[in-house]
Structures are given as structure tokens and as C-alpha cells.
Amino acid sequence: MNQYKKVAFYTLGCKLNFSETSTIARNFENQGFAKVDFNETPDIFVINTCSVTDNADKKCRQIVKKALQVNPNAFVTMIGCYAQLKPEEISSIPGVDLVLGANEKFNILDHIAELEKKETAVIKSNNIKETDFFIPSFSQGDRTRSFLKVQDGCDYFCTFCTIPLARGKSRNATIAETILEAKKIAETDIKEVVLTGVNIGDFGQGGAENFYQLVQELDKTEGIDRFRISSIEPNLLTNEIIEFVAKSNRFVPHFHIPLQSGSDTLLVAMRRKYLRALYAERVSKIKELMPHACIGVDVIVGFPGETEDEFMETVNFINLLDISYLHVFTYSERANTTAKKMANSIPVNIRRERSKQLQILSEKKRRAFYETQIGTDQNVLFEAEEDMGIMYGFTENYVKVKTSYNAELVNQIIPVRLTGIDRDGVVKVDLIHVLA
């Protein structure tokens, strides 16, 4: 059945989804399928969905429509968070043949017996409480970096979030099993590994192993030049982790720490597990040990009941923090969350205005951080993409740089001097003293 069959993948959402799509794609290839691009008339489309972004339903419909324009007879399978949360809704999209929940997505090959179009989509989905196993995953395809899934699920139940309902309880493989996955990446020409998950700091869930121990063991992995920690909760980013990164040869000085609000009142309403004082402590500790560190921040605007004063508390708090950029999320109502039932919904136009204000603040913060780096010598990992004769890369501390395209630099870590900020906000570099 699978001989010479072609399969294409489309991934929406987070880095975790990308690592899982990549692992599922390798499973297909191991069974004799040919992985092709979206436009190469695949026999099967696998669309990995996301529930966090706005208009998930609309986005999925657009992608299915596009897939069927490429091949009207293609077999369309939907997996991922949106498929778990709303299987009936996603199954009603014209052209969808199979919807797999969290328990079934890694067994997708068991569900594809024949590839005939269905009158109505087949749904294979269980209650999320039954999802208690962990499938290690890592992304491959980008020569430069790989996303390594070290953890899945979340036990926190913040009032605005559907992820525990989409991905189940917090779980992970052992440290030894995770190291084996890292060693597989080390056998490729990938230079940088980004640790990803839903709540990676919760690795071990208070058992015999923890995230600090995982980081220590990963640091010993030969064949990987850089490890980057993706988003980690401030209450789980311990001083010992920060101190270890400061001394590490492989873990880079870049942290992404969700804040969500600078108002303690709202942090409590969101059911977050810290207050702003702890957040400020974490930023201060990082900057004390690594003054050059890059710190990214997640923040939500327009949460129910957010007054103008509370929003300004967030603005002022972030203004005073020595951070480098923001990811701004405009609050949107999610089914089956506590926040949706809360009073004092913020009008959408006000949510948008507040979002715009924080986007401007983010640009100011990023530029200020970049300016502190001008004149310094850094190591840059250059990427393959060429844009009008220009290529881009990132320093260890996540400064985006640009230089004239040179194929010899692709996927190489090159020492450079940061010389200035261009009009597009990207840092220019001097390679002359390096390559001469």
C-alpha cells in the first residue's frame, strides 16, 4: 500500500509541534513513504494543529482547502491540540478524512489502512486523562538547529489556558532516554538544540530526577555546540539552573520566561504560581551572573478584569526590568477555561490598543539590548536562507545578525564583531578580521 506513496506535513503552532511532526515524518519514511513538500501532489496530508492561536478553525479550513487544490484525492489527516480539543468541529471541515487525538497521533500509520476519501471523517480520540505516555521527539530538516522535546503536558491549569486539556498531565522520559535522543541529533550536522516542551522546568514532576539534573547531563553531550532553553516558568527557573548556565560551555545565555502580567492581582486571577517580586528576582539573578544574557518575556493583555491601572502596572514593571524583548498575546476566550466565565470582559478594541502599546515597548527593549552589544565580539551560527544576497544568523545571546551571503558560512559558528544596527533593526557584523 505504501510503496512510493507520497506524504506531506503542515505544522501550526509551537516548537513542540514541530519536533513531533518531524518524528512522525521519520516514522512514515521508515515505512517506505516518500516525504515531499506540500505542493508536490502528495497522496496524504498530515496537518498538525494548534489551539493556542486565534482562529484555529479558520486556519485549519484554509490549509485543508489548499491541500485539496494541490490534490483533490489526497487523504487528509488532522492531529495535534485542536484535534484533541474539538474533534467534532475539525472533522466537519470539508475534505478531512481522519482526526486523531493525543493518544493516537504517534500511531497514525496504524490508522491509515487504505487511502480512499471518506464521506465523513473518522475520529479516533480518547479522554485526555488517558494520555499518560511520553514519546521522545526531535525536529530534523533545518540543518542549523533541532527542537528536542524533553517534556509534555502540564499540571498547572492557569485560568486562561487549554493546554492541559489538549496535552494531558506533565510527563517525560528519563534523563538517560533523553540523552539518547540528544546523541541521535549529535550524529547529524545540527549545531544547536533547543529544549522544548509544555512546561519544561517541571521535568521529573518532583520525583527522583529534575530539570537541573537533565541540563547537567545534556551539557556533557559531545557533538552539539549549543543548547538553548526555551520557555521556562519563573518559579521553576532555580538559582542553581541560572548558575549552571552561567558556567556552561554549551548552554547559551538566553532565557525565555513567561510573565503574563506585572500586576499581582492579575497573576493571582490567572492562577500563576509566582508574584512579580519573584520574577524580578530571577531577572536580577540572570543579569548579575550574565550581564550580556538575552531575556524574552511572554505577556498577556486584555485578561478579564484588567483595569487601566493594572495594565499600566505591567507596562511600568516591564519598563524597569532589564529584559530584551516581549512576546505579546492578546487575550482571547477559550472554551472550558475558568477565565471565560469571569466577569468584566475587556472590549476587543481596548485589548488591541494595549497589545500595540506593548509591541512598541518590545521594540524599544530589543533595540536597547542590541545597542549594548554593539562593538562586542560574538559567535554567530549562520543559517541557510538567502534573502536578496543577505544571510542571517544568531549569536549565543540571541542577537539576530546579517551579512552578505556566503555559502561557506552556512551552518558554521563564526566569530564576528557586531558593528551597528541596520534600518530593519537587525545587527550588521564585520567578518573581515575573522576571514582575512
C-alpha positions in Angstrom: 0.0 0.0 0.0 2.7 2.5 1.0 5.2 1.8 -1.9 6.0 5.1 -3.5 3.1 6.8 -1.7 3.9 10.5 -1.0 3.2 12.3 2.3 3.4 16.0 3.1 3.2 17.7 6.5 2.0 21.1 7.7 2.6 22.3 11.2 0.8 25.1 13.1 1.8 26.4 16.5 4.8 25.8 18.8 8.2 24.3 18.6 6.9 21.2 20.4 4.5 20.6 17.4 7.5 20.9 15.0 9.5 18.3 16.9 6.5 15.9 16.9 5.8 16.4 13.2 9.4 15.7 12.4 9.3 12.4 14.4 6.0 11.3 12.8 7.5 12.1 9.4 10.5 9.9 10.1 8.1 7.1 11.1 6.4 7.4 7.6 9.8 7.4 5.9 10.8 4.3 7.8 7.7 2.6 6.4 8.6 3.4 2.8 6.6 6.6 2.3 8.3 9.5 0.4 8.2 12.8 2.3 7.5 15.6 -0.1 6.7 19.3 0.0 3.1 20.5 0.3 2.9 21.4 -3.4 4.3 18.1 -4.8 0.9 16.3 -5.2 1.1 14.2 -2.0 -1.2 11.2 -1.5 -1.5 12.0 2.2 -1.5 15.3 4.0 -0.9 15.3 7.8 -1.8 18.7 9.4 -0.6 19.2 13.0 -2.9 21.7 14.5 -2.7 24.3 17.3 -5.3 25.6 19.7 -3.4 28.5 21.2 -3.5 30.8 18.1 -6.7 32.7 17.3 -9.0 31.5 14.6 -7.7 27.9 14.8 -10.8 26.7 12.9 -10.4 29.2 10.1 -6.7 28.5 9.7 -7.3 24.7 9.5 -10.0 25.2 6.9 -7.7 27.3 4.8 -4.9 24.6 4.9 -7.3 21.8 4.1 -8.7 23.8 1.1 -5.2 24.5 -0.1 -4.2 20.8 0.2 -7.2 19.7 -1.8 -6.4 22.3 -4.5 -3.0 20.5 -4.8 -4.5 17.0 -4.9 -8.4 16.7 -4.7 -8.0 13.0 -4.0 -5.5 13.3 -1.1 -6.2 11.6 2.2 -6.2 14.4 4.8 -5.4 13.6 8.5 -5.6 16.2 11.3 -3.6 15.7 14.5 -2.5 18.0 17.4 -4.0 20.1 20.1 -7.0 21.4 18.2 -7.8 17.8 17.0 -7.8 16.7 20.7 -9.9 19.6 22.0 -12.5 19.8 19.2 -12.5 16.6 17.2 -16.1 17.0 16.0 -15.5 20.6 14.9 -12.4 19.7 13.0 -14.0 16.6 11.5 -16.7 18.8 9.9 -14.2 20.7 7.7 -14.9 19.6 4.1 -12.2 17.2 2.9 -10.9 15.9 6.2 -10.7 12.1 6.3 -9.2 11.3 9.7 -8.9 13.1 13.1 -6.5 11.7 15.7 -6.4 12.8 19.3 -3.4 13.0 21.5 -3.4 9.3 22.3 -3.3 8.2 18.6 -1.2 10.8 16.7 2.0 8.8 17.1 0.2 5.6 15.9 -1.0 7.3 12.7 0.3 4.6 10.5 -1.9 2.1 12.2 -5.0 4.1 11.2 -4.1 4.5 7.5 -5.1 1.2 6.0 -6.4 2.5 2.7 -6.3 6.0 1.4 -9.7 6.5 -0.1 -11.6 9.7 0.6 -14.3 9.4 3.3 -17.9 10.7 3.2 -17.4 11.7 6.8 -14.2 11.9 8.8 -13.2 9.1 11.1 -12.5 10.3 14.6 -10.1 8.4 16.9 -9.9 10.3 20.1 -9.8 9.4 23.8 -10.3 11.4 27.0 -7.1 13.4 27.6 -6.9 11.8 31.1 -5.9 8.5 29.4 -2.9 10.2 27.7 -0.1 9.3 30.1 2.7 8.1 27.9 5.7 10.1 26.6 7.0 9.9 23.0 10.5 11.4 22.7 10.8 13.6 19.6 13.2 16.0 17.8 12.9 18.0 14.7 15.2 17.5 11.7 15.3 19.3 8.4 16.7 22.6 9.5 20.4 21.9 9.1 21.2 24.5 11.8 19.1 23.6 14.8 16.8 21.0 16.2 13.9 21.2 18.7 14.3 18.4 21.3 11.1 17.5 23.1 12.1 16.8 26.8 8.6 17.1 28.4 4.9 17.1 27.5 1.7 18.2 29.2 1.1 20.5 32.2 -0.4 20.2 35.7 -0.8 23.9 36.3 -4.3 24.8 35.0 -3.8 28.5 34.6 -7.3 30.1 34.2 -6.7 31.2 30.5 -5.1 28.0 29.2 -6.4 24.9 27.4 -3.1 23.1 27.1 -3.7 20.7 30.0 -6.9 19.7 28.2 -5.1 19.3 24.9 -1.9 17.6 26.0 -2.7 16.0 29.4 -0.7 15.8 32.5 3.0 16.7 32.9 5.3 13.8 31.9 8.7 13.0 30.4 11.2 10.2 29.6 14.1 9.5 31.9 17.3 11.6 31.7 19.1 8.6 30.2 16.4 8.2 27.5 16.5 11.9 26.7 20.3 11.8 26.4 19.9 9.0 23.8 17.7 11.3 21.7 20.3 14.1 22.0 23.0 11.7 20.9 20.9 10.9 17.7 20.9 14.7 17.0 24.7 14.8 17.7 25.2 12.3 14.8 23.8 14.8 12.3 25.4 18.1 11.3 23.0 20.1 13.5 24.9 22.7 15.7 22.2 23.9 18.1 19.5 22.1 20.1 16.5 24.0 21.6 15.0 22.2 24.6 11.2 22.3 24.2 8.0 21.1 26.0 4.9 22.5 27.5 6.4 23.1 31.0 10.0 22.0 30.7 11.0 23.2 34.2 8.6 20.6 35.6 10.7 17.8 34.2 10.6 14.9 36.7 7.4 16.3 38.4 9.1 16.4 41.8 10.4 12.8 41.5 13.9 11.5 41.7 15.0 13.4 38.5 14.7 17.1 37.7 15.4 19.7 35.1 18.6 20.8 36.7 20.0 17.3 36.5 18.9 17.0 32.9 20.7 20.2 31.9 23.9 19.0 33.6 23.8 15.7 31.7 23.0 17.3 28.4 25.9 19.6 28.8 28.2 16.6 28.5 26.8 15.6 25.1 29.6 15.7 22.5 28.8 16.8 19.0 26.3 19.5 19.9 27.8 23.0 20.1 24.8 24.9 21.7 21.9 24.1 23.9 19.2 26.7 24.2 16.4 26.5 26.9 13.0 27.5 25.5 10.2 28.9 27.7 10.6 28.1 31.4 8.3 29.2 34.3 9.9 31.7 36.7 9.1 29.5 39.7 10.9 26.6 38.1 13.9 28.5 36.9 16.0 27.9 40.0 19.2 29.8 41.0 21.2 26.5 40.5 20.0 26.3 36.9 20.9 30.0 36.3 24.3 29.5 38.0 25.0 26.4 35.9 24.1 28.1 32.6 26.5 31.0 33.6 29.4 28.5 33.8 28.3 26.1 31.0 30.3 25.7 27.7 27.2 24.6 25.8 24.1 26.2 27.3 23.8 29.7 25.9 22.9 32.9 27.9 19.3 33.2 26.6 16.2 32.7 28.7 12.5 33.0 27.8 10.5 33.4 31.0 6.7 33.9 30.9 5.5 36.8 33.0 1.8 37.2 31.7 1.2 40.2 33.9 3.0 42.8 36.0 0.0 43.1 38.4 0.0 40.7 41.4 -3.8 40.9 41.4 -4.0 39.6 37.9 -1.3 36.9 38.5 -3.5 35.5 41.2 -6.6 35.7 39.0 -4.6 33.9 36.3 -3.7 31.2 38.8 0.0 31.7 38.2 2.5 30.2 40.7 4.5 33.3 41.5 4.2 37.1 42.1 6.1 39.9 40.4 8.8 40.1 43.1 9.9 36.6 42.3 10.0 37.4 38.6 12.1 40.5 39.2 14.5 38.4 41.4 15.0 35.9 38.6 15.8 38.6 36.0 18.2 40.2 38.5 20.0 36.9 39.2 20.5 36.2 35.5 21.8 39.7 34.8 24.1 39.6 37.8 25.8 36.5 36.5 25.4 37.1 32.8 25.1 40.8 32.1 25.0 40.0 28.3 22.2 37.5 28.6 19.1 37.8 26.5 15.8 37.6 28.3 12.5 37.1 26.5 9.1 37.7 28.2 5.6 36.4 27.5 2.8 38.8 28.4 -1.0 38.7 28.1 -3.1 41.8 27.6 -6.8 42.2 28.0 -7.3 39.5 30.6 -10.8 39.7 32.1 -11.0 42.5 34.7 -7.7 44.0 33.7 -8.1 47.7 34.6 -6.2 50.6 33.0 -4.2 50.9 36.2 -3.3 47.2 36.2 -2.3 47.3 32.6 0.0 50.3 33.4 1.4 48.3 36.3 2.5 45.7 33.7 3.9 48.4 31.4 5.9 50.1 34.2 7.1 46.8 35.6 8.4 45.7 32.2 10.0 49.1 31.6 12.0 48.7 34.7 13.1 45.1 34.1 16.4 44.5 32.3 14.8 42.3 29.6 15.4 42.1 25.9 12.1 41.5 24.0 8.4 40.6 24.5 6.0 38.1 23.0 2.7 39.8 23.4 -0.5 37.8 23.4 -3.9 39.4 23.2 -6.3 37.5 25.5 -9.0 35.6 23.7 -11.7 33.4 25.2 -11.1 29.7 25.2 -13.8 27.1 25.8 -13.6 25.1 29.1 -11.3 27.6 30.8 -12.1 29.4 34.1 -11.2 32.8 32.6 -14.0 32.5 30.0 -16.6 32.6 32.9 -15.0 35.6 34.6 -16.8 38.9 34.7 -15.6 42.3 33.3 -14.6 41.2 29.8 -12.3 43.8 28.2 -13.6 45.2 24.9 -11.6 43.9 21.9 -10.6 47.3 20.7 -9.0 48.1 24.1 -7.2 44.7 24.0 -5.8 45.6 20.7 -4.7 49.1 21.8 -2.9 47.6 24.8 -1.2 45.0 22.6 0.1 47.7 20.3 1.5 49.6 23.3 3.4 46.6 24.4 4.6 45.8 20.9 6.2 49.3 20.8 7.8 48.7 24.2 9.1 45.3 23.0 10.8 47.1 20.0 12.4 49.6 22.4 13.6 46.9 24.7 15.1 44.9 21.8 16.9 47.9 20.3 18.2 48.9 23.7 19.5 45.4 24.3 21.1 45.3 20.8 22.8 48.6 21.4 24.5 47.2 24.5 26.0 44.5 22.2 27.4 46.8 19.5 31.3 46.7 19.4 31.4 43.2 21.1 32.8 40.1 19.6 30.4 37.2 19.4 30.0 33.7 17.9 27.2 33.5 15.2 25.6 30.4 13.9 24.6 31.3 10.3 21.5 29.9 8.6 21.0 28.7 5.1 18.3 31.0 3.9 19.3 33.7 1.4 17.3 36.9 1.1 18.4 39.3 -1.7 22.1 38.4 -1.2 21.8 38.6 2.6 22.1 35.8 5.1 21.2 35.8 8.8 22.3 34.2 12.0 22.1 34.3 15.8 24.7 35.0 18.5 24.7 32.8 21.6 22.7 35.5 23.3 20.1 35.6 20.5 21.1 38.8 18.7 19.9 38.5 15.1 22.7 39.5 12.7 23.1 39.9 8.9 25.9 39.8 6.4 26.4 39.3 2.7 25.5 35.8 1.6 28.4 33.4 1.6 27.7 29.6 1.2 30.8 28.8 3.2 29.3 30.3 6.3 26.1 28.2 6.3 25.7 26.1 9.4 29.1 27.4 10.7 29.7 29.1 14.0 31.8 32.1 13.1 33.4 34.7 15.5 32.3 38.2 14.4 32.3 41.8 15.6 28.9 43.5 15.9 29.2 46.8 14.2 25.8 48.5 14.1 22.0 48.2 13.8 20.5 48.5 10.3 17.3 50.2 9.4 15.4 46.9 9.7 16.5 46.5 13.3 19.0 43.7 12.5 22.6 43.9 13.6 25.3 44.2 11.0 28.6 42.3 11.5 32.2 42.6 10.5 33.7 39.4 9.2 36.9 40.9 7.8 39.0 40.4 10.9 37.8 36.8 11.1 38.1 35.6 7.5 41.2 37.6 6.5 
